[in-house]
């Protein structure tokens, strides 16, 4: 249906449609990986700050 009545541009349209579908799937995976990585890095930073504060309080 998306490629109906496209005339001479059907090859380009097929390629673009496939790239959009594949790109959307890959983008979600990459975005999820980055979100988890950044969240994990933030958690590590928070724990390190808490440890430094705890060490300062014991001295």
Secondary structure by P-SEA (a helix, b strand, c coil): ccccccccaaaaaaaaaaaaaaaaaaaaaaaaaaaaaaaaaaaaaaaaaaaaaaaaaac
